Amino acid sequence: MSKLKIAIICGGKSSEHEISCVSANGILNALDRAQFEPVLIGITKSGRWLLLPSDTNFAIINGALPVVPESGVEINVTSQGLFSGGKNLEIDVAFPILHGPYGEDGTIQGLLEMIGIKYVGSGVLASAVCMDKSYAKPIFASAGLNVAPGIVVTSKDFELPSTLKLPLFVKPARSGSSRGTTKVKELSQLAAAVEHALDFDTKVIIEQAIVGKEIECAVLQADDKITVSKVGQILISNKFEFYDFQAKYLDDSMQLILPADLPEEASRQIQQAALIAFEAAGCEGLARVDFFYSSEGKVIINEINTMPGFTPMSVYPKLIENSGINYQLLITKLIQTAKNRSSSITR
């Protein structure tokens, strides 16, 4: 039986370019080579598509994050598929391990739909909705889930409602890995925080900070069923104000407590909420659903990541591994699910 050709697409034009490369490295190293042949495609920060050697090393070395080089063998995207050097790469399934804008937001999903390549993960609409927190929050709320109070602003000129109390979180509506996010403890810091977030997006969310535990739950749709993981808790060093980019990727201080230190009923409630959110947003394949468990015992959904960090040490694979599906098997299941799924522009 011939092997399926899997395009691992990484990099991209978003601020999460480097983390995408690290995730791709994990997939590349763990891919079951008996079933699959990897085709590594890097999108440069300027947007060029390049065919990269499949032995490329995208590991973090001495704190230095990897990037897709700006020069290499160009790939042409055509209505017939992906070509390089005049030859069709004959991709069976794409694994677009792109985080943030231009990848996790429905754009590459739409492109792959147009050229007829099946792909891992959610479709165009679910990807776009979950990427934009200002759209996702009303959907979660309409499904009966609790969301943090907040407002959406598009410039430095805004009025803060009296209902929002310090501390606040200011974050780009469509960014990930906490890039551009600031915890505001004094009103005098608010304008600068909004300005900083506007560097990452034209739309910014100002949100009530929730005092409580940071909780994460993984959802996997494969083999015609949905698996919801046990609930994990993120613990970070006191030197970090919140679970920011540095804490996530460049400092070994983050700890995943699995199962989370929560009452059994609260854990069940979070698992149920993760499933409700996944289905309400129309997600497919995989998602990491992030929650707060407040000091008053309230479950509050924060966001859904439709293409979460995917290194072997990332939270999503760790949560799924706890459900009895190891990293390599997880990758296999996601690819097979994508291969078997009917392609449709309604997705």
C-alpha positions as CSV (number, residue, x, y, z in Angstrom):
1,M,0.0,0.0,0.0
2,S,1.4,3.4,-1.0
3,K,2.0,5.9,1.8
4,L,-0.2,9.0,2.1
5,K,1.7,12.2,1.4
6,I,1.2,14.6,4.3
7,A,1.9,18.3,3.8
8,I,3.1,19.7,7.2
9,I,2.6,23.4,6.7
10,C,4.3,25.7,9.2
11,G,5.6,29.2,9.9
12,G,3.3,31.9,8.4
13,K,2.9,35.6,8.7
14,S,1.5,35.8,12.2
15,S,3.4,36.6,15.4
16,E,3.2,32.9,16.2
17,H,5.5,31.9,13.3
18,E,8.2,30.5,15.5
19,I,5.8,28.4,17.7
20,S,4.3,27.0,14.5
21,C,7.8,25.8,13.5
22,V,8.3,24.2,16.9
23,S,5.0,22.4,16.6
24,A,5.9,21.2,13.1
25,N,9.1,19.8,14.4
26,G,7.2,17.7,16.9
27,I,4.9,16.3,14.2
28,L,7.8,15.7,11.7
29,N,9.7,13.7,14.3
30,A,6.7,11.6,15.5
31,L,4.9,11.0,12.1
32,D,4.5,7.3,11.5
33,R,6.7,6.9,8.4
34,A,5.3,3.4,7.7
35,Q,2.0,5.0,6.8
36,F,2.9,8.6,5.9
37,E,5.4,10.5,3.8
38,P,6.0,14.0,5.1
39,V,6.3,17.0,2.8
40,L,7.5,19.9,4.9
41,I,6.2,23.3,3.6
42,G,7.4,26.5,5.3
43,I,5.6,29.8,4.9
44,T,8.1,32.6,5.4
45,K,7.3,35.8,7.5
46,S,6.9,37.6,4.2
47,G,4.4,35.0,2.9
48,R,6.5,32.9,0.5
49,W,5.7,29.2,0.3
50,L,8.9,27.0,0.3
51,L,9.5,23.3,0.1
52,L,11.9,22.4,2.9
53,P,14.0,19.3,3.5
54,S,12.1,16.8,5.6
55,D,15.1,16.5,8.0
56,T,14.8,20.3,8.9
57,N,15.4,20.8,12.6
58,F,13.0,23.4,14.0
59,A,13.8,22.9,17.7
60,I,14.3,25.7,20.2
61,I,18.1,25.8,20.8
62,N,19.5,27.8,23.7
63,G,16.3,29.8,23.9
64,A,16.5,30.7,20.2
65,L,13.2,30.2,18.3
66,P,13.3,28.7,14.8
67,V,12.1,30.5,11.7
68,V,11.4,29.5,8.1
69,P,14.4,30.7,6.0
70,E,13.5,33.4,3.5
71,S,15.1,31.6,0.6
72,G,14.6,28.1,-0.8
73,V,12.6,26.1,-3.3
74,E,9.4,28.0,-4.1
75,I,6.0,26.3,-4.1
76,N,3.2,27.4,-6.5
77,V,-0.4,27.2,-5.3
78,T,-2.6,26.3,-8.2
79,S,-6.2,25.1,-8.8
80,Q,-4.6,21.7,-9.5
81,G,-2.8,21.5,-6.1
82,L,0.7,22.4,-4.8
83,F,3.5,22.4,-7.3
84,S,7.3,22.7,-6.9
85,G,9.8,22.7,-9.8
86,G,6.9,22.1,-12.2
87,K,5.8,18.9,-10.5
88,N,2.6,18.3,-8.5
89,L,3.5,17.4,-4.9
90,E,0.4,15.2,-4.9
91,I,-0.6,16.0,-1.4
92,D,-3.2,13.6,0.1
93,V,-3.8,15.5,3.4
94,A,-2.5,18.8,4.7
95,F,-1.7,19.3,8.4
96,P,-1.7,23.1,8.6
97,I,0.1,23.5,12.0
98,L,-0.2,27.3,11.7
99,H,-1.2,29.2,14.9
100,G,-2.9,32.6,14.9
101,P,-3.8,34.9,11.9
102,Y,-3.2,33.6,8.3
103,G,-3.5,30.0,9.6
104,E,-5.8,29.3,12.5
105,D,-8.4,31.9,11.3
106,G,-9.9,30.1,8.4
107,T,-7.7,31.7,5.7
108,I,-5.6,28.6,4.9
109,Q,-8.6,26.4,5.4
110,G,-10.4,28.4,2.7
111,L,-7.4,28.1,0.4
112,L,-7.2,24.3,0.9
113,E,-10.9,24.0,0.2
114,M,-10.5,25.9,-3.1
115,I,-7.7,23.7,-4.4
116,G,-9.3,20.5,-3.1
117,I,-6.8,19.3,-0.5
118,K,-8.2,17.7,2.6
119,Y,-6.8,19.0,5.9
120,V,-6.6,18.4,9.6
121,G,-8.8,20.5,11.9
122,S,-11.8,22.8,11.8
123,G,-13.3,24.3,8.7
124,V,-13.3,27.9,7.5
125,L,-16.2,29.3,9.6
126,A,-15.3,27.5,12.9
127,S,-11.6,28.5,12.5
128,A,-12.6,32.2,11.9
129,V,-15.1,32.4,14.7
130,C,-12.8,30.8,17.3
131,M,-9.9,33.0,16.3
132,D,-11.9,36.1,16.9
133,K,-12.8,36.2,20.6
134,S,-15.3,39.1,20.0
135,Y,-17.4,36.7,17.9
136,A,-16.7,33.5,19.9
137,K,-17.9,34.9,23.2
138,P,-21.5,35.7,22.1
139,I,-21.7,32.2,20.6
140,F,-20.5,30.6,23.9
141,A,-22.9,32.8,25.9
142,S,-25.9,31.8,23.6
143,A,-25.0,28.2,24.3
144,G,-25.4,28.8,28.0
145,L,-21.8,29.1,29.0
146,N,-20.4,31.8,31.3
147,V,-18.0,34.4,29.7
148,A,-15.9,37.1,31.4
149,P,-17.5,40.6,31.2
150,G,-15.7,42.9,28.7
151,I,-15.9,45.3,25.8
152,V,-14.5,45.5,22.3
153,V,-12.6,48.7,21.2
154,T,-11.0,49.6,17.9
155,S,-9.0,52.7,19.0
156,K,-7.5,54.5,22.0
157,D,-10.6,56.6,22.2
158,F,-13.1,54.6,24.3
159,E,-15.1,54.8,27.5
160,L,-14.6,52.2,30.1
161,P,-18.0,51.0,31.6
162,S,-18.3,51.4,35.3
163,T,-19.2,47.7,35.5
164,L,-15.6,46.7,34.6
165,K,-13.4,46.7,37.6
166,L,-9.6,46.4,37.9
167,P,-7.6,44.3,37.3
168,L,-8.4,44.0,33.6
169,F,-6.9,42.0,30.7
170,V,-6.4,43.8,27.4
171,K,-5.8,41.5,24.4
172,P,-6.0,41.5,20.7
173,A,-9.3,40.0,19.5
174,R,-7.5,37.8,17.0
175,S,-4.1,36.8,18.4
176,G,-2.8,33.8,20.2
177,S,0.0,32.6,22.5
178,S,-0.9,35.7,24.6
179,R,1.0,37.9,22.2
180,G,0.0,41.5,22.7
181,T,-1.8,40.8,26.0
182,T,-1.4,42.9,29.1
183,K,-2.7,42.6,32.7
184,V,-3.7,46.1,33.8
185,K,-3.8,46.8,37.5
186,E,-3.9,50.6,37.4
187,L,-6.2,52.8,35.2
188,S,-3.1,54.8,34.2
189,Q,-1.8,51.7,32.4
190,L,-4.9,51.1,30.3
191,A,-4.3,53.4,27.3
192,A,-0.7,52.0,26.8
193,A,-2.1,48.4,27.0
194,V,-4.7,49.1,24.4
195,E,-2.1,50.8,22.2
196,H,0.1,47.7,22.6
197,A,-2.7,45.3,21.6
198,L,-3.6,47.5,18.6
199,D,-0.1,46.7,17.3
200,F,-1.3,43.1,16.9
201,D,-4.9,43.7,15.8
202,T,-7.3,46.4,14.8
203,K,-9.8,45.1,17.4
204,V,-9.0,44.8,21.1
205,I,-10.9,43.2,24.0
206,I,-10.8,44.8,27.4
207,E,-12.0,42.1,29.8
208,Q,-12.5,41.6,33.6
209,A,-9.7,39.6,35.1
210,I,-11.0,36.4,36.7
211,V,-9.5,35.5,40.0
212,G,-9.1,31.7,40.0
213,K,-7.5,28.7,38.4
214,E,-6.5,28.5,34.7
215,I,-8.0,25.3,33.4
216,E,-7.7,23.5,30.0
217,C,-9.5,20.7,28.4
218,A,-8.8,18.9,25.1
219,V,-11.4,17.7,22.6
220,L,-10.6,15.2,19.9
221,Q,-13.0,14.2,17.2
222,A,-11.8,11.0,15.6
223,D,-13.0,7.5,14.8
224,D,-16.6,8.9,14.5
225,K,-16.6,9.8,18.2
226,I,-15.6,12.8,20.4
227,T,-13.2,12.3,23.2
228,V,-13.1,14.9,26.0
229,S,-9.9,14.8,28.1
230,K,-9.6,15.0,31.8
231,V,-9.3,18.6,33.0
232,G,-5.8,20.0,33.5
233,Q,-4.7,23.0,35.5
234,I,-1.9,25.4,34.5
235,L,0.4,26.4,37.2
236,I,3.0,29.1,36.5
237,S,5.8,30.6,38.5
238,N,5.0,33.6,40.7
239,K,7.4,35.7,38.6
240,F,4.8,35.8,35.8
241,E,1.7,38.0,36.1
242,F,-0.2,35.6,33.9
243,Y,0.3,32.7,31.4
244,D,2.1,34.8,28.8
245,F,4.3,33.9,25.8
246,Q,7.5,33.8,27.9
247,A,5.9,31.5,30.5
248,K,4.4,29.3,27.7
249,Y,7.4,28.7,25.6
250,L,10.7,30.2,26.8
251,D,10.7,29.4,30.5
252,D,10.3,25.9,32.0
253,S,8.2,27.2,34.9
254,M,4.8,26.1,33.6
255,Q,3.4,23.0,35.2
256,L,0.4,21.0,34.0
257,I,-1.5,19.5,36.9
258,L,-3.4,16.5,35.6
259,P,-6.1,15.9,36.8
260,A,-6.7,19.5,38.0
261,D,-7.1,20.1,41.7
262,L,-10.9,20.7,41.5
263,P,-14.1,19.3,43.0
264,E,-15.2,16.3,40.9
265,E,-18.5,18.1,40.0
266,A,-16.6,21.1,38.7
267,S,-14.4,18.9,36.5
268,R,-17.4,17.2,35.0
269,Q,-19.0,20.6,34.4
270,I,-15.9,21.8,32.6
271,Q,-15.7,18.7,30.4
272,Q,-19.4,19.2,29.5
273,A,-18.8,22.9,28.8
274,A,-15.8,22.0,26.5
275,L,-18.0,19.7,24.5
276,I,-20.8,22.3,24.3
277,A,-18.3,25.0,23.1
278,F,-16.8,22.6,20.5
279,E,-20.1,21.8,19.0
280,A,-21.6,25.4,19.3
281,A,-18.6,26.8,17.3
282,G,-18.8,23.9,14.8
283,C,-15.3,22.7,15.5
284,E,-13.8,19.6,13.9
285,G,-10.8,17.3,14.6
286,L,-9.2,19.0,17.6
287,A,-9.5,21.9,19.9
288,R,-8.1,23.0,23.3
289,V,-10.8,24.7,25.3
290,D,-9.5,27.1,28.0
291,F,-11.5,28.0,31.1
292,F,-11.2,29.8,34.4
293,Y,-12.5,28.2,37.6
294,S,-13.2,31.3,39.7
295,S,-12.6,31.6,43.5
296,E,-16.4,31.6,43.8
297,G,-16.6,28.2,42.1
298,K,-17.9,29.5,38.8
299,V,-16.8,27.9,35.4
300,I,-16.0,30.6,32.9
301,I,-14.9,29.8,29.3
302,N,-12.0,31.9,28.0
303,E,-11.4,30.7,24.5
304,I,-11.1,27.8,22.0
305,N,-7.9,27.1,20.2
306,T,-8.7,25.2,17.0
307,M,-5.0,24.5,16.3
308,P,-3.3,24.5,19.7
309,G,0.4,24.3,20.4
310,F,1.4,20.8,19.2
311,T,4.8,19.9,20.4
312,P,5.0,16.6,22.4
313,M,5.3,18.7,25.5
314,S,2.3,21.0,24.7
315,V,-0.8,21.0,26.8
316,Y,-3.1,19.6,24.1
317,P,-1.1,16.4,23.3
318,K,-0.4,15.9,27.1
319,L,-4.1,16.0,27.9
320,I,-5.0,13.6,25.1
321,E,-2.1,11.3,26.1
322,N,-3.7,11.1,29.5
323,S,-6.8,9.6,27.7
324,G,-4.6,6.8,26.4
325,I,-3.7,8.2,23.0
326,N,0.0,8.9,22.6
327,Y,1.5,11.6,20.5
328,Q,2.2,9.5,17.4
329,L,-1.3,7.9,17.5
330,L,-2.9,11.3,18.0
331,I,-1.2,12.6,14.8
332,T,-2.3,9.4,12.9
333,K,-5.9,9.7,14.1
334,L,-6.1,13.4,13.1
335,I,-4.7,12.6,9.6
336,Q,-7.0,9.6,9.1
337,T,-10.0,11.7,10.2
338,A,-9.2,14.4,7.7
339,K,-8.7,11.9,4.9
340,N,-12.1,10.2,5.6
341,R,-14.0,13.5,5.9
342,S,-16.0,14.7,3.0
343,S,-14.8,18.0,1.6
344,S,-17.5,20.7,1.5
345,I,-17.6,24.4,1.2
346,T,-20.3,24.4,3.9
347,R,-17.7,23.4,6.5
